């Protein structure tokens, strides 16, 4: 799992938070997912194909 690392700013591509921008805060190797935090209290796990690096 080399796609993203903790601290990367990513854009969410799927689900109810689609188009939101957040920060990768944890890499869950066993499940092959990334925990992305949006704002102060919203966070969710995403698969690599559900997020991409944010390009302003």
Secondary structure, 3 states (H helix, E strand, C coil): CCCCCCCCEEEECCCCCCCCEEEEEEEEHHHCEEEEEECCCEEEEEEHHHEEECCC
